[in-house]
Amino acid sequence: MSQGFEERPVPFRLIPVIDLRRGQVVRARAGERDGYAPIDTPLARGSAPADIARALIDAVEADLLYVADLDAIMERTEPDRASLEAVARACPGVALWVDAGFSDLLGIERFGGLGLGRPVIGSESQRDADLVRALGHRAVLSLDSRGETRLGPDALHDDAGAWPDDVIVMTLARVGTGSGPDLSGISRAIAAGGGRRIYAAGGVRGPDDVAQLIEAGAAGALVASAIHDGRLR
């Protein structure tokens, strides 16, 4: 593996997810973001980002949290700094991966100055592969798809040489649906990745899916609904 951003190696990583909208955590389902409602979960009262983040981290004893800032992704706004700071305070010692629709180096530099996490570069937000290539292993790449449609430049999906050490296979249509992970897509990314860490996102239902992902060689999975619903603890 090429030299770059290194984290403590683990056999498989469960990464809790929070989706932010208008300063609240919302329940994601099938990537239909306009219809996401504030989350209702037995893990915590209300939908405050700090409370939900802490509850998810405690539920699976995680040391890494993925945050999707949907306002920033959908409306090209600045990251929700107040929510991110509240999450960071509530989860000391927990690393954050943040997707805030980053699409240029200036935005990445502004975010980096906040010290609030490692940027996730979503393919759906890119015009070409230049930003991913420029950042190298400082960022996480999310290869986004909706159904059979790959989102963003083909070069990001096809050219594994441009990938950083950590790559998410994000199947938006499966998010929150309990339909199971995209094992074939994840297996293809693992085969192409040349030792890069590949993470599944979307559809993970419980321990059986985790076992299949481990067998396939995935480094981890991004999970929300299965934790809220008690299928993964």
N, C-alpha and C positions, 0 to 999 in steps of 0.2 A: 504494500500500500504506500502511496505517496505520502510525504511528510505534510502535516497540516494540523488542524485543530484536533487536539486529542482530549478525550474524556475517559474517565475510569472505565475500563472494559468490564462488561457484565455479560452473562450468557444470553439473557433476553430481558428486554426492558419494557415494562408497562408504563406508558406515558399518558397520564390523565390530560384531558382537553377541556378548556373552557372557550366558549364563543361569546364575544362581547358585542352588544348592540345597545346604543344609547345609555351606556354606563351600567348595564345589567348583563348577567349571564342568561343566555337564551338556550332553548333546547333545539338542537340541530336535527333536521330530518330531510334526507334525500337531496340536500343541497339547495332546497327551495327557500332561500334566505329571507325573502320578503315576508314569508309566513312564520318565521321563527317567533315563538312567544317566550316571555320570561320563564325561566326554569322553575319547576315544582319538583323538589327532590326530598326524600326522607333523610338525606344526609345533613341538611342544614335548613334553617328558616330563611325565607326570602330568596332573593336572587343577587345579593351583593357579591361582586367579584372576589373580594378577599375571603368571605365566608365559604363560598363554594370551592374556591381553590384550596383552602386549607382542609376542607372536608374530603375532597378527592385525594389529596396527598396522603392524608392520614389513612384513608380507606385501603390503599394499596401500598403504603409505605414507600412512595416514590420519591426520587430526588431530582426529578425533571418534570416540568409542566409545559404543555403546548398551549399557546394563547392565540386565537384567531380574532383579530380586530375587524369585525365585519363592516363597520362604518368606513374604516380606512380602505378596506379592500373594494367595497362597492362604490364609494363616493369619492375616493381619492383624497380623503382628508388626512390630517396628521394623526399619528397614533394617539390613542386615548391614554395620555400620560397619567392622569389621576387614577384611573383604574389599574394600570400597570404598577404604579408606585404602591397602591394599596395591596395588591397581590404580593409584591416583593416584600413588603413589611410583614405581611401575615405568614409568609413562607420562607423564613430565613434559612439559608443554606440550600435552597432549591433553585436549580438553574431554570431559566425561562427560554423557550423557543418562541419567537413572536413573528407571526405573519400579519403584517399591516399593509399589504398591497405594495410592497417596495418595488420600485421600477427604475430607480436612478441612483447613482452614487451619492449625490447630494443628500437625498433622503436617508440613505443608509448612514452617512456621516452624522447627520443630525440625530438619528436614533442612537447611534453608537455613543454620542456624547452624553446621553441620559444614563448609560450604565444599567439598562433595564433588561438586558437579555441578548441572546444571539439571534440575528435576523433569519427568518425563513423566506426564501425567494420562491414565490408561487409561480409556476409556469403560466397560469392564467393571466397574470399581471404583466407579462413580458412581451415586448415587440420582437426581440431577437435574443441571442444567447450571450450578448456582450456583458451584461451585468454579472451573470453567473461566472463567466470566465474571469472577469476582473476581480471578483471577491475570492475566488478559489475556495479554500477550506474554512474561511472565516464565517461562511454562511451555510445554512441547510437548504437543500433544493427540494421543493415539493413538485412532483410530476402529477399535475392535476388532470383528471378526466371526468366526463359526465356521460354515463352509459358507454357507448363505443367511441365517443368523440373525445379525442385528446385536445386539451386546452393549452393554448400558447404555441410557440414556435416548434415545428417538427424537430429542429436541431437539438432542442433541449431533451426531447424524448429519445431521439435516435443516437445521439453522439455521447456515449458514456465517457469519452475522454474529457468532456466538459463538466462532468459531475464532480461535486465535492465529496468528501469522505462520508457524509451523512445525507441520505436521500429518502424522502417519503414518497410512497406510491399512494396518492390521494384519490380514492374513487368516490366522488361526491354523491353519486346516485345511491350509494350504499350507506351513507352516513345516517345513523340513527334508525335504520330500518330493520336491523336484526337479520339481514339476508346473508350474512357470512362474508368474509373477506375475499378479495379478488386474488385467489391463489395463483391463477395462471399469470396474471400481470405481475405479481410480486416475484414469481419464479423467473419470469423473463428478465426482470430488472436485476435479480441476483445473478443470473447467468451472465448478463452484460456488464455488471458492475465491477468486475475484477477485484473483488475483495472489499468493496465499499459496503458500509452498513446500510441496509435497506429496511425501512420501517413501513408496516402496513397501516393504512388509515381508511376506515369505513367498513362497517358491517360486522365487526368482531362481536360475537355473541357471548362467549364464555370460555371455560377451560379447554373444551375440545378444539375450538378454533385456535387458541393459543398453542396447543400441542401441534396442530397442523402447521402453523407458521414456524415453530421451532424446527420441525422436521424439514421444512422447505429451506431453512437457512436464514430466515429473517432475523434481524437484530432486535426487533421490538415491534410494538403496536401502539398506535394512538387510540385511546378508548375514552368514551364518556358514558353513553347510555348503559353499557353493561355494568359499569360501576354504580351509577345511580340506582339501577334496578336490582342490585344485589347479586348479579350473576358472576361478578369478579370482585373479590375482596382480598 
